[in-house]
Amino acid sequence: MTEIKLHNSLSRKKEIFAPIDPENVRMYVCGPTVYDRAHIGNARPVVVFDVLYRLLREVYGADHVTYVRNFTDVDDKINARAAESGRAIGEITAETTQWYLDDMGELGAMEPDHMPRATQYIAQMVTMIEKLIADGFAYAHDGHVLFRVRKYDEYGKLSGRSVDDMIAGARVEVASYKEDPMDFVLWKPSDEATPGWDSPWGRGRPGWHIECSAMSKELLGAHFDIHGGGNDLMFPHHENEIAQSCCANGGQNMANYWLHNEMLQVEGKKMSKSLGNFFTVRDLLEEGIPGEVVRFVFLSTHYGKPMDWTAKKAGEAEATLRKWRTLTDGVEPSDIVPAEVVSCVADDLNTAGAIAALHGLASAGDAAGLLAGARMLGLLTDELGDWARGVDLSAYETLLAGTREAAMASKDFSEVDRIKSALMAAGVEVRMSKAGVELLPAAGFDPAKLEGLL
């Protein structure tokens, strides 16, 4: 069996992955708060953990892997969006949840086995909070319930900071209902205009952190294999998840392996609306950048390193994918994924190395191996190929070949140059050799610009 190695944020080192039960490998990834379109930074963990999901299915079998990614559909950001728009909260969350699924599908992400909505698991959250109060790890005050951070001795083991250091370096809310500034909210009261549920502490709604602890326990058990998300979630979200889950579940570990992807930049700068470089996945798709191209760019950088989105990278990715799709057109993938691709992905999701291996397969003319390896990364799939299909340049190849032959006799190559310029302006790569003429769609290919050339 293929040996998988993963960098565990909890131990701060790369470890051999050993599932609790090889017949039931379980992974939980924090999903979105659904109030707006997902920006491209939101999409990076989706693609990263989609590759891990594919790897686990390849190694352990599709029927032996369970992947859970949640939707947070109760949150103050959602409440604010409803208030400013005048729309119902349920309408907003239903719409934006579908937007998310559609956009991530365009990037080739498989849907997880379970996609729980927080509002479907309020009862489980209340039960977990009651257990924390009963065991002295939480307390109720003025309709709020808070977790006693200093009661959990191992708080900070994920982020590697002491509680006192966190207080000194973080913005923590000082409130009258808190015993300690570091205590975090498990439950908070709701007014008449805010969504709320009945509870032993009055009508209210859950804090953000308790959602994932309750949903993961319900769907994967108190102790499972992998928990993932962006590194911006390491503190406080994942730190708080570990604390409340371990305390509610009798000290049992929540997850054995914690994986975090690094953040995304745009043209070397942090993405922000003030810099004008903030855009959503849908923005890219509507600009004509195929989802497969976005996915390729994401996978070209290791998940543990900051990723820089640039127009140059997108253009190069598009050109590569067009060549690969031309090479694999009509080819059946090999039954076995090439070992050089699998070994890279199994080595802490080294997708950049896997792409280099795919380039090698393409150069060697191994179309079947290229297709099998690419599909393990979620590339060159039938679902993502519409943007590259139907490109038949044979008539233009015949035109250019005939024109070149005539020019060889007349020594007048002006018409050859004109046709070449028109093809290149349309985003076509022109290759001419003694063997003949070959035309390939390249980055920015626009068939409309070829009208009138024949």
C-alpha positions as CSV (number, residue, x, y, z in Angstrom):
1,M,0.0,0.0,0.0
2,T,1.2,3.5,-0.8
3,E,2.7,5.3,2.2
4,I,1.2,8.7,2.8
5,K,3.1,11.4,4.6
6,L,1.4,14.6,5.9
7,H,2.7,17.7,7.7
8,N,0.9,17.6,11.0
9,S,0.4,21.2,12.4
10,L,0.0,19.6,15.9
11,S,3.4,18.0,16.0
12,R,5.0,20.5,13.6
13,K,6.6,17.8,11.5
14,K,5.9,15.5,8.6
15,E,4.5,12.2,9.8
16,I,3.5,8.9,8.2
17,F,-0.3,8.8,8.0
18,A,-1.7,5.8,9.9
19,P,-5.6,5.9,10.0
20,I,-7.4,4.9,13.1
21,D,-9.4,2.4,11.0
22,P,-8.2,1.8,7.4
23,E,-11.7,0.6,6.6
24,N,-13.1,4.0,7.6
25,V,-10.7,6.9,7.0
26,R,-12.4,10.1,8.2
27,M,-11.6,13.8,7.4
28,Y,-13.3,17.0,8.5
29,V,-12.6,20.4,6.8
30,C,-14.0,23.7,7.9
31,G,-16.3,25.1,5.2
32,P,-17.6,28.6,4.4
33,T,-19.9,31.1,6.2
34,V,-22.6,31.5,3.5
35,Y,-23.4,35.1,3.0
36,D,-21.7,36.1,-0.2
37,R,-19.7,34.7,-3.1
38,A,-16.5,32.8,-2.3
39,H,-13.3,34.7,-3.1
40,I,-10.3,32.9,-4.6
41,G,-8.6,32.7,-1.2
42,N,-11.7,30.7,0.1
43,A,-11.2,28.3,-2.8
44,R,-7.7,27.3,-2.1
45,P,-8.5,24.9,0.9
46,V,-11.3,23.4,-1.2
47,V,-8.9,22.4,-3.9
48,V,-6.1,21.3,-1.5
49,F,-8.4,19.0,0.5
50,D,-10.1,17.8,-2.6
51,V,-6.7,16.4,-3.7
52,L,-6.2,14.8,-0.3
53,Y,-9.7,13.3,-0.6
54,R,-8.8,11.9,-4.0
55,L,-5.5,10.5,-2.7
56,L,-7.2,8.8,0.2
57,R,-9.8,7.3,-2.1
58,E,-7.0,6.1,-4.4
59,V,-5.1,4.4,-1.6
60,Y,-7.9,3.1,0.7
61,G,-10.8,2.8,-1.7
62,A,-13.7,5.2,-2.4
63,D,-16.0,3.2,0.0
64,H,-13.6,3.5,2.9
65,V,-13.2,7.3,3.1
66,T,-15.6,9.8,4.7
67,Y,-15.2,13.5,4.0
68,V,-17.2,16.1,5.9
69,R,-17.2,19.8,5.1
70,N,-19.7,22.1,6.8
71,F,-21.6,25.2,6.0
72,T,-21.9,27.9,8.7
73,D,-25.5,29.2,8.1
74,V,-25.9,31.0,11.4
75,D,-23.6,33.9,11.9
76,D,-23.6,37.7,12.6
77,K,-22.3,38.4,9.1
78,I,-25.3,36.6,7.7
79,N,-27.6,38.6,10.0
80,A,-26.0,41.8,8.9
81,R,-26.4,40.9,5.2
82,A,-30.1,40.2,5.8
83,A,-30.6,43.5,7.7
84,E,-29.0,45.6,4.9
85,S,-30.7,43.8,2.1
86,G,-34.1,43.3,3.6
87,R,-34.0,39.6,2.5
88,A,-34.8,36.6,4.7
89,I,-31.9,34.9,6.2
90,G,-32.9,31.5,4.9
91,E,-33.2,32.9,1.4
92,I,-29.7,34.3,1.6
93,T,-28.1,31.2,3.0
94,A,-29.8,28.9,0.5
95,E,-28.7,31.1,-2.4
96,T,-25.1,31.5,-1.3
97,T,-24.7,27.8,-0.4
98,Q,-25.7,26.9,-4.0
99,W,-23.4,29.6,-5.4
100,Y,-20.5,28.0,-3.4
101,L,-21.3,24.5,-4.6
102,D,-21.6,25.7,-8.2
103,D,-18.3,27.7,-8.1
104,M,-16.3,24.9,-6.4
105,G,-17.8,22.4,-8.9
106,E,-16.4,24.6,-11.7
107,L,-12.9,24.2,-10.1
108,G,-13.3,20.4,-10.3
109,A,-13.9,19.8,-6.6
110,M,-15.8,16.7,-5.7
111,E,-18.6,17.1,-3.2
112,P,-17.8,15.7,0.2
113,D,-19.8,12.8,1.6
114,H,-21.5,15.0,4.1
115,M,-22.1,18.8,4.0
116,P,-23.9,19.6,7.2
117,R,-25.5,23.0,7.9
118,A,-24.9,24.3,11.4
119,T,-28.6,25.0,11.9
120,Q,-29.3,21.3,11.5
121,Y,-27.2,20.5,14.5
122,I,-28.3,22.9,17.2
123,A,-29.5,20.1,19.5
124,Q,-26.1,18.4,19.4
125,M,-24.4,21.8,20.2
126,V,-26.7,22.3,23.2
127,T,-25.9,18.8,24.5
128,M,-22.2,19.3,24.2
129,I,-22.4,22.7,26.0
130,E,-24.5,21.1,28.8
131,K,-21.7,18.5,29.2
132,L,-19.0,21.2,29.4
133,I,-21.0,23.1,32.1
134,A,-21.6,19.9,34.1
135,D,-17.9,19.1,34.1
136,G,-16.8,22.6,35.1
137,F,-15.3,23.6,31.7
138,A,-17.9,26.2,30.9
139,Y,-20.3,28.6,32.8
140,A,-23.4,30.5,32.0
141,H,-23.9,34.2,32.7
142,D,-26.5,36.7,31.4
143,G,-27.7,34.4,28.7
144,H,-24.2,33.6,27.5
145,V,-22.2,30.4,28.0
146,L,-18.5,30.6,27.9
147,F,-15.6,28.1,27.9
148,R,-13.1,28.4,30.7
149,V,-9.8,28.5,28.7
150,R,-7.5,28.2,31.8
151,K,-9.4,25.0,32.9
152,Y,-7.9,23.2,29.9
153,D,-4.2,22.7,30.5
154,E,-3.2,22.0,26.9
155,Y,-4.8,25.1,25.5
156,G,-2.4,26.6,22.9
157,K,-0.8,23.3,21.9
158,L,-1.8,23.7,18.2
159,S,-0.7,27.3,17.8
160,G,2.2,26.9,20.1
161,R,1.5,29.9,22.3
162,S,0.7,30.2,26.0
163,V,-2.5,31.8,27.2
164,D,-0.7,34.8,28.6
165,D,1.1,35.3,25.3
166,M,-2.2,35.2,23.5
167,I,-3.7,37.8,25.8
168,A,-0.7,40.1,25.2
169,G,-0.7,39.7,21.5
170,A,-4.4,39.4,20.6
171,R,-7.5,41.5,20.6
172,V,-9.7,39.8,23.1
173,E,-13.1,41.0,24.1
174,V,-13.4,42.2,27.7
175,A,-17.0,41.8,28.8
176,S,-18.9,41.8,32.0
177,Y,-20.2,38.2,31.5
178,K,-16.6,36.8,31.2
179,E,-14.6,35.4,34.1
180,D,-11.4,35.7,32.1
181,P,-10.7,37.8,28.9
182,M,-9.6,34.6,27.0
183,D,-12.8,32.7,27.7
184,F,-14.7,32.2,24.4
185,V,-18.4,32.1,23.7
186,L,-20.3,28.8,23.3
187,W,-23.8,30.3,23.3
188,K,-25.1,33.8,23.1
189,P,-28.5,35.4,23.5
190,S,-30.7,36.5,20.5
191,D,-33.1,39.4,20.3
192,E,-36.4,39.2,18.4
193,A,-34.7,40.3,15.1
194,T,-32.0,37.7,15.3
195,P,-32.2,33.9,14.7
196,G,-32.5,32.0,17.9
197,W,-33.3,28.6,19.5
198,D,-34.6,27.7,22.9
199,S,-32.0,26.5,25.3
200,P,-31.5,26.0,29.1
201,W,-29.9,29.5,29.0
202,G,-32.7,31.2,27.2
203,R,-33.4,31.9,23.5
204,G,-30.1,32.2,21.7
205,R,-27.7,30.9,19.1
206,P,-24.4,29.0,19.1
207,G,-20.9,30.6,19.0
208,W,-18.9,29.8,15.9
209,H,-16.4,27.3,17.4
210,I,-18.9,24.9,18.9
211,E,-20.5,24.2,15.5
212,C,-17.6,22.2,14.1
213,S,-17.1,20.3,17.3
214,A,-20.7,19.1,17.4
215,M,-21.0,18.4,13.7
216,S,-17.7,16.5,13.4
217,K,-18.6,14.3,16.5
218,E,-22.0,13.5,15.2
219,L,-20.8,12.5,11.7
220,L,-17.3,11.2,12.3
221,G,-17.2,10.3,16.0
222,A,-15.3,11.9,18.9
223,H,-11.9,10.8,17.5
224,F,-11.1,10.9,13.8
225,D,-8.2,11.0,11.5
226,I,-7.7,14.4,9.8
227,H,-9.0,18.0,10.4
228,G,-8.1,20.6,7.9
229,G,-8.6,24.2,6.9
230,G,-6.7,27.5,6.1
231,N,-4.0,28.5,8.5
232,D,-6.0,31.6,9.4
233,L,-8.3,29.1,11.3
234,M,-5.5,27.7,13.4
235,F,-6.1,30.3,16.1
236,P,-8.6,30.8,17.6
237,H,-11.0,28.5,15.7
238,H,-9.1,25.2,15.6
239,E,-7.5,25.8,19.0
240,N,-11.0,26.3,20.5
241,E,-12.4,23.3,18.7
242,I,-9.6,21.1,20.3
243,A,-10.2,22.5,23.8
244,Q,-14.0,22.1,23.8
245,S,-14.0,18.7,22.0
246,C,-11.4,17.2,24.3
247,C,-13.1,18.4,27.4
248,A,-16.5,17.4,26.3
249,N,-15.3,13.9,25.2
250,G,-13.4,12.9,28.3
251,G,-10.0,14.1,27.2
252,Q,-10.0,12.1,24.0
253,N,-8.1,13.6,21.1
254,M,-10.3,15.2,18.5
255,A,-8.2,14.5,15.4
256,N,-4.8,12.9,14.9
257,Y,-3.6,15.0,12.0
258,W,-4.2,18.7,11.6
259,L,-3.4,20.2,8.1
260,H,-3.4,23.9,7.2
261,N,-2.9,25.5,3.9
262,E,-1.1,28.9,3.5
263,M,-2.8,32.0,2.3
264,L,-3.2,33.4,-1.2
265,Q,-1.7,36.6,-2.8
266,V,-2.5,38.4,-6.0
267,E,0.4,39.6,-8.1
268,G,2.7,39.5,-5.1
269,K,0.3,41.4,-2.8
270,K,-2.2,40.5,-0.1
271,M,-5.6,40.4,-1.6
272,S,-7.8,43.2,-0.4
273,K,-10.6,45.4,-1.7
274,S,-8.6,48.6,-0.9
275,L,-5.9,47.5,-3.3
276,G,-8.4,46.6,-6.0
277,N,-7.1,43.1,-6.3
278,F,-10.0,41.3,-4.5
279,F,-12.1,39.0,-6.7
280,T,-14.3,36.0,-6.4
281,V,-14.1,32.7,-8.2
282,R,-17.2,33.8,-10.1
283,D,-15.4,36.9,-11.2
284,L,-12.6,34.8,-12.8
285,L,-15.1,32.5,-14.5
286,E,-17.0,35.4,-15.9
287,E,-13.8,36.9,-17.2
288,G,-13.4,33.7,-19.3
289,I,-10.7,32.0,-17.2
290,P,-11.7,28.3,-17.1
291,G,-12.1,26.6,-13.7
292,E,-9.6,24.0,-14.7
293,V,-7.0,26.7,-15.2
294,V,-7.7,28.1,-11.7
295,R,-7.2,24.7,-10.3
296,F,-4.0,24.1,-12.2
297,V,-2.6,27.4,-10.9
298,F,-3.5,26.5,-7.3
299,L,-1.9,23.1,-7.6
300,S,1.4,24.6,-9.0
301,T,2.3,25.7,-5.5
302,H,2.7,23.5,-2.5
303,Y,-0.3,24.0,-0.1
304,G,2.1,24.8,2.8
305,K,3.5,27.8,0.9
306,P,1.9,31.2,0.2
307,M,0.4,31.1,-3.3
308,D,0.6,34.0,-5.7
309,W,-2.1,34.3,-8.3
310,T,-0.9,36.1,-11.4
311,A,-2.2,36.6,-14.9
312,K,1.1,35.1,-16.3
313,K,0.5,31.9,-14.3
314,A,-3.0,31.6,-15.6
315,G,-1.9,32.1,-19.2
316,E,0.8,29.4,-18.8
317,A,-1.7,27.0,-17.2
318,E,-4.2,27.5,-20.0
319,A,-1.5,26.8,-22.6
320,T,-0.4,23.6,-20.8
321,L,-3.9,22.3,-20.4
322,R,-4.7,22.9,-24.0
323,K,-1.7,20.9,-25.1
324,W,-2.4,18.1,-22.7
325,R,-6.0,17.9,-23.8
326,T,-4.9,17.8,-27.4
327,L,-2.5,15.0,-26.6
328,T,-5.0,12.9,-24.7
329,D,-8.0,13.5,-27.0
330,G,-9.7,10.2,-27.7
331,V,-7.3,8.3,-25.3
332,E,-8.4,6.1,-22.5
333,P,-6.5,6.6,-19.2
334,S,-4.2,3.8,-18.0
335,D,-5.7,1.6,-15.4
336,I,-2.8,2.4,-13.0
337,V,-1.9,6.0,-12.0
338,P,1.8,6.4,-12.8
339,A,3.9,5.8,-9.7
340,E,5.8,9.1,-10.1
341,V,2.6,11.0,-9.8
342,V,1.2,9.0,-6.8
343,S,4.5,9.3,-4.9
344,C,4.5,13.1,-5.2
345,V,0.9,13.5,-4.1
346,A,1.5,11.0,-1.2
347,D,4.5,13.1,-0.1
348,D,2.5,15.7,1.8
349,L,0.5,16.6,-1.2
350,N,3.4,17.7,-3.4
351,T,1.2,18.8,-6.2
352,A,3.9,20.9,-7.8
353,G,6.0,17.8,-8.1
354,A,3.1,15.8,-9.5
355,I,2.6,18.5,-12.2
356,A,6.3,18.2,-13.1
357,A,5.8,14.5,-13.4
358,L,2.9,15.1,-15.7
359,H,5.0,17.3,-17.9
360,G,7.5,14.4,-18.1
361,L,4.7,12.0,-19.2
362,A,3.5,14.5,-21.8
363,S,7.1,14.9,-23.2
364,A,7.4,11.1,-23.4
365,G,4.2,10.9,-25.3
366,D,2.5,8.7,-22.6
367,A,-1.0,10.1,-23.2
368,A,-2.7,7.3,-21.2
369,G,-0.4,7.8,-18.2
370,L,-0.7,11.5,-18.4
371,L,-4.5,11.3,-18.4
372,A,-4.6,8.9,-15.4
373,G,-2.1,11.0,-13.4
374,A,-3.9,14.3,-14.3
375,R,-7.3,12.9,-13.2
376,M,-5.9,12.0,-9.8
377,L,-5.2,15.7,-9.4
378,G,-8.7,16.5,-10.7
379,L,-7.4,17.7,-14.1
380,L,-8.3,16.7,-17.6
381,T,-11.6,15.3,-16.4
382,D,-14.6,15.2,-18.8
383,E,-16.5,17.5,-16.5
384,L,-13.9,20.3,-16.8
385,G,-13.2,19.9,-20.5
386,D,-16.0,22.0,-22.2
387,W,-13.8,25.1,-22.4
388,A,-11.1,23.2,-24.5
389,R,-13.4,21.0,-26.6
390,G,-14.4,21.6,-30.2
391,V,-11.1,23.2,-31.3
392,D,-10.4,22.0,-34.8
393,L,-7.6,23.9,-36.5
394,S,-7.0,21.4,-39.3
395,A,-8.5,23.7,-42.0
396,Y,-6.1,26.4,-40.9
397,E,-3.2,24.0,-40.9
398,T,-4.0,23.1,-44.5
399,L,-4.3,26.8,-45.4
400,L,-0.9,27.6,-43.9
401,A,0.8,24.6,-45.3
402,G,-0.5,25.3,-48.8
403,T,0.5,29.0,-48.6
404,R,3.9,28.1,-47.3
405,E,4.4,25.6,-50.2
406,A,3.5,28.3,-52.7
407,A,5.8,30.8,-51.0
408,M,8.7,28.4,-51.2
409,A,8.3,28.5,-55.0
410,S,7.7,32.2,-55.4
411,K,10.0,33.3,-52.6
412,D,7.3,35.7,-51.4
413,F,6.4,34.9,-47.8
414,S,4.3,37.9,-47.1
415,E,1.0,35.9,-47.1
416,V,2.6,33.3,-44.9
417,D,3.5,36.0,-42.4
418,R,0.0,37.5,-42.6
419,I,-1.7,34.2,-41.8
420,K,0.8,33.4,-39.0
421,S,0.2,36.9,-37.5
422,A,-3.6,36.4,-37.6
423,L,-3.3,33.0,-36.0
424,M,-1.1,34.2,-33.2
425,A,-3.3,37.2,-32.6
426,A,-6.2,34.7,-32.0
427,G,-4.1,32.8,-29.4
428,V,-2.8,30.0,-31.6
429,E,0.7,28.6,-31.3
430,V,2.2,28.1,-34.7
431,R,4.7,25.3,-35.2
432,M,6.3,24.9,-38.7
433,S,9.0,22.4,-39.5
434,K,10.1,20.2,-42.4
435,A,7.5,17.6,-41.2
436,G,4.7,20.1,-41.8
437,V,2.5,22.6,-39.9
438,E,1.0,22.1,-36.5
439,L,-1.4,24.6,-34.8
440,L,-2.2,24.4,-31.1
441,P,-4.7,26.6,-29.1
442,A,-2.7,28.6,-26.5
443,A,-3.4,30.9,-23.7
444,G,-6.1,33.4,-24.5
445,F,-7.3,31.4,-27.6
446,D,-10.3,33.2,-29.2
447,P,-11.8,31.4,-32.2
448,A,-13.9,34.5,-33.0
449,K,-10.6,36.2,-34.1
450,L,-10.1,33.6,-36.8
451,E,-13.3,34.6,-38.7
452,G,-12.6,35.5,-42.3
453,L,-9.2,34.0,-42.4
454,L,-10.2,30.9,-44.4
